[in-house]
Amino acid sequence: MIERQVGSVSEFLDALQADQGANPGTIWFRGHADAAWELLPGFMRSAADTSETTLLNRFRQSAAMLADRRPSSSFDWTFLTQHYGVPTRLLDWSESPLISMYFAVADWADRPSTDAALWCLWPTALNKHANIVDKVEGQYIPSFEDEELQAYSTDSLRQNTRIELFPVATIATRNNARIQAQMGTFTIHHNKKVPIETIGDGTHVAKYTIPFLARERLARELKLLGMTRFSLFPELASVGAILKEMMQ
């Protein structure tokens, strides 16, 4: 696994350009406010003994009447619960490094002595570990409608509890303003509780640590580049939060 330390946007871009030369292809990004966090989805980080099926059923019970559009599949329900902060087997990624860097450093004032991290993922390289690869092109990123992903649905996991598969990088329809603004993509775990960075030889990921003393500088640079809460969360709640900050 590639590991570097970066203290500015320009340093990161220089490092990424060098590392991309050794690993050509599509790259996804994810920001962590704490560099110690592993690449595990929220459901697998939880110590609670509640099953995913129970969480989804409880969410369906309360949300079915409130949702603007009733989800039509198990995956659609999983996306909706993820959208509203319920832990799932999904891990959010972005096609934009600057968007992911924003999530890594946005709360720098709340974590004054904590290093952050920006993760890079080569999705097709990850998918080879799950034996999901296009026999013609050699590279493949499935969507949630594809047959290869059906084994990762909640219904399938409930019926096949003894099967464990590696995480898969996948794309989803960007059917809401937030996921579109954040250029969102996903990885989804199966039953196997394994951090993505520990799979195989780790060459499918890179980790760029941001020292805590550099996080404020990076936050200012990103603001100059137009990375703001509202640009990533185009919702009324963001407008209220921005106006509240102006009054402080």
C-alpha positions as CSV (number, residue, x, y, z in Angstrom):
1,M,0.0,0.0,0.0
2,I,1.2,3.5,-0.9
3,E,1.5,5.8,2.1
4,R,2.5,9.4,2.0
5,Q,2.1,12.6,4.0
6,V,0.7,15.8,2.4
7,G,0.2,19.3,3.8
8,S,-1.4,21.2,1.0
9,V,-3.6,20.7,-2.0
10,S,-0.6,21.1,-4.4
11,E,1.4,18.6,-2.4
12,F,-1.4,16.1,-2.7
13,L,-1.9,16.6,-6.4
14,D,1.9,16.1,-7.0
15,A,1.9,12.9,-5.0
16,L,-1.3,11.6,-6.8
17,Q,0.2,12.3,-10.2
18,A,3.3,10.4,-9.3
19,D,1.3,7.5,-7.9
20,Q,-1.2,7.3,-10.7
21,G,1.7,6.7,-13.1
22,A,2.4,3.5,-11.3
23,N,-1.4,2.6,-11.1
24,P,-3.2,3.8,-14.2
25,G,-7.0,3.6,-14.4
26,T,-10.0,5.0,-12.6
27,I,-9.4,6.3,-9.0
28,W,-12.0,6.9,-6.3
29,F,-11.4,9.0,-3.1
30,R,-12.6,9.0,0.5
31,G,-11.8,11.4,3.3
32,H,-11.4,10.4,7.0
33,A,-11.3,13.0,9.7
34,D,-9.2,10.6,11.7
35,A,-6.2,8.9,10.0
36,A,-6.6,5.9,12.4
37,W,-9.9,4.9,10.9
38,E,-10.0,1.8,8.8
39,L,-11.9,1.4,5.5
40,L,-14.9,-0.4,7.1
41,P,-18.5,0.6,6.6
42,G,-20.5,1.9,9.6
43,F,-22.5,-1.3,10.1
44,M,-19.3,-3.3,10.5
45,R,-17.7,-0.7,12.9
46,S,-20.7,-1.0,15.2
47,A,-20.3,-3.1,18.4
48,A,-24.1,-3.5,18.6
49,D,-25.6,-7.0,18.1
50,T,-28.5,-5.7,15.9
51,S,-28.7,-7.4,12.4
52,E,-28.8,-5.4,9.2
53,T,-32.2,-7.0,8.5
54,T,-33.6,-5.7,11.7
55,L,-32.3,-2.2,11.0
56,L,-33.8,-2.2,7.5
57,N,-37.2,-3.5,8.7
58,R,-37.4,-0.9,11.5
59,F,-36.5,1.8,8.9
60,R,-39.1,0.5,6.4
61,Q,-41.7,0.5,9.1
62,S,-41.3,4.2,9.9
63,A,-40.1,5.5,6.5
64,A,-42.4,3.9,4.0
65,M,-45.1,6.5,4.5
66,L,-42.7,9.4,4.6
67,A,-40.5,8.6,1.5
68,D,-41.2,10.6,-1.6
69,R,-40.7,7.5,-3.7
70,R,-41.0,4.0,-2.2
71,P,-37.8,2.0,-2.8
72,S,-38.4,-1.0,-5.1
73,S,-35.5,-3.2,-4.1
74,S,-33.4,-4.3,-1.2
75,F,-30.5,-2.2,-2.5
76,D,-32.8,0.9,-2.8
77,W,-33.7,0.6,0.8
78,T,-30.1,0.3,1.8
79,F,-29.3,3.5,-0.1
80,L,-32.1,5.3,1.6
81,T,-31.1,4.2,5.1
82,Q,-27.5,5.2,4.3
83,H,-28.7,8.6,3.1
84,Y,-30.3,9.3,6.5
85,G,-27.3,8.2,8.6
86,V,-28.2,4.6,9.4
87,P,-25.1,2.3,9.5
88,T,-25.0,0.0,6.4
89,R,-22.5,-2.2,4.6
90,L,-22.0,0.7,2.1
91,L,-18.9,2.8,2.2
92,D,-19.1,6.2,0.4
93,W,-16.5,7.2,-2.2
94,S,-16.2,10.1,-4.6
95,E,-14.7,10.6,-8.0
96,S,-13.4,13.9,-6.9
97,P,-10.3,14.2,-4.7
98,L,-11.2,17.7,-3.6
99,I,-14.6,16.7,-2.4
100,S,-13.1,13.9,-0.3
101,M,-10.4,16.2,1.1
102,Y,-13.2,18.5,2.3
103,F,-14.6,15.6,4.4
104,A,-11.2,14.9,5.8
105,V,-10.5,18.4,7.1
106,A,-13.9,20.2,7.4
107,D,-14.1,19.7,11.2
108,W,-10.4,20.5,11.9
109,A,-11.4,22.8,14.8
110,D,-13.3,19.9,16.6
111,R,-10.2,17.6,16.3
112,P,-7.3,20.0,17.1
113,S,-4.7,17.2,17.5
114,T,-5.9,14.5,15.2
115,D,-4.3,13.7,11.8
116,A,-6.7,13.2,8.9
117,A,-6.4,11.0,5.9
118,L,-7.4,10.9,2.2
119,W,-7.7,7.5,0.8
120,C,-7.4,6.6,-2.9
121,L,-9.0,3.4,-4.3
122,W,-8.4,1.7,-7.7
123,P,-11.8,0.1,-7.9
124,T,-11.1,-2.4,-10.7
125,A,-8.1,-3.6,-8.8
126,L,-10.2,-4.2,-5.7
127,N,-12.8,-6.1,-7.8
128,K,-10.3,-8.6,-9.0
129,H,-10.0,-9.9,-5.4
130,A,-13.8,-10.6,-5.6
131,N,-13.4,-12.3,-9.0
132,I,-15.5,-9.6,-10.6
133,V,-13.6,-8.8,-13.8
134,D,-14.6,-8.3,-17.4
135,K,-13.2,-11.2,-19.5
136,V,-12.7,-8.9,-22.5
137,E,-11.6,-5.6,-21.1
138,G,-10.0,-6.9,-17.9
139,Q,-11.5,-4.1,-15.9
140,Y,-15.1,-3.9,-14.6
141,I,-17.1,-1.8,-12.2
142,P,-20.6,-3.3,-11.8
143,S,-23.8,-1.5,-11.0
144,F,-26.3,-2.6,-8.4
145,E,-28.6,-3.8,-11.2
146,D,-26.0,-6.3,-12.4
147,E,-26.2,-10.0,-11.6
148,E,-22.8,-10.0,-9.9
149,L,-24.1,-7.8,-7.1
150,Q,-27.1,-9.9,-6.2
151,A,-25.1,-12.0,-3.8
152,Y,-24.5,-8.7,-1.8
153,S,-28.1,-7.9,-1.3
154,T,-29.6,-8.1,2.2
155,D,-32.0,-10.8,1.1
156,S,-29.2,-12.9,-0.3
157,L,-27.0,-12.5,2.8
158,R,-29.9,-13.6,5.1
159,Q,-30.4,-16.8,3.1
160,N,-26.6,-17.6,2.7
161,T,-25.1,-16.8,6.1
162,R,-22.1,-19.2,5.6
163,I,-20.8,-17.5,2.4
164,E,-18.2,-14.8,2.8
165,L,-17.1,-12.6,-0.2
166,F,-14.7,-9.8,-0.5
167,P,-15.9,-6.1,-0.8
168,V,-16.8,-4.9,-4.3
169,A,-16.6,-1.4,-5.8
170,T,-19.8,-0.5,-7.6
171,I,-21.7,2.4,-9.1
172,A,-25.2,3.5,-8.4
173,T,-27.8,5.7,-10.1
174,R,-27.2,9.3,-8.8
175,N,-30.9,9.9,-8.1
176,N,-30.7,12.6,-5.5
177,A,-29.0,16.0,-5.4
178,R,-26.5,15.0,-2.6
179,I,-25.0,12.0,-4.3
180,Q,-24.8,14.0,-7.6
181,A,-23.1,16.9,-5.9
182,Q,-20.6,14.6,-4.2
183,M,-19.9,12.6,-7.3
184,G,-20.7,9.6,-5.2
185,T,-19.7,5.9,-5.8
186,F,-19.7,3.0,-3.3
187,T,-18.0,-0.1,-2.1
188,I,-20.2,-2.7,-0.5
189,H,-19.1,-5.4,2.0
190,H,-20.5,-8.9,2.2
191,N,-20.5,-10.9,5.4
192,K,-16.7,-10.7,5.7
193,K,-15.6,-8.0,8.1
194,V,-12.3,-7.0,6.5
195,P,-10.9,-3.5,6.1
196,I,-10.4,-2.8,2.4
197,E,-6.8,-1.8,2.9
198,T,-5.9,-5.2,4.3
199,I,-7.1,-7.2,1.3
200,G,-4.4,-8.9,-0.8
201,D,-1.1,-6.9,-1.1
202,G,-2.9,-3.6,-0.7
203,T,-1.8,-2.2,-4.0
204,H,-5.4,-1.2,-4.8
205,V,-5.3,1.6,-2.2
206,A,-3.2,4.6,-1.3
207,K,-3.3,6.6,2.0
208,Y,-2.3,10.2,2.2
209,T,-2.0,11.4,5.8
210,I,-2.8,15.0,6.5
211,P,-0.9,16.2,9.7
212,F,-3.3,17.9,12.2
213,L,-1.3,21.2,11.9
214,A,-2.0,21.3,8.1
215,R,-5.7,20.7,8.3
216,E,-6.7,24.3,8.7
217,R,-4.6,25.4,5.8
218,L,-6.1,22.7,3.6
219,A,-9.6,23.8,4.7
220,R,-8.8,27.4,3.6
221,E,-7.4,26.2,0.3
222,L,-10.5,24.1,-0.4
223,K,-12.8,27.1,0.4
224,L,-10.9,29.2,-2.2
225,L,-11.5,26.4,-4.7
226,G,-15.3,26.4,-4.0
227,M,-15.5,23.4,-1.8
228,T,-18.2,24.4,0.7
229,R,-20.9,22.7,2.7
230,F,-23.6,23.9,0.4
231,S,-21.8,22.8,-2.8
232,L,-21.7,19.3,-1.3
233,F,-25.1,19.3,0.5
234,P,-27.4,21.4,-1.7
235,E,-30.2,21.4,0.9
236,L,-32.0,24.0,3.0
237,A,-30.2,22.7,6.1
238,S,-26.9,23.7,4.6
239,V,-28.1,27.2,4.0
240,G,-29.1,27.5,7.6
241,A,-25.8,26.2,8.8
242,I,-23.9,28.6,6.6
243,L,-25.9,31.6,7.9
244,K,-25.4,30.4,11.5
245,E,-21.6,30.4,10.9
246,M,-21.8,34.0,9.6
247,M,-23.3,35.1,12.9
248,Q,-20.5,33.6,15.0
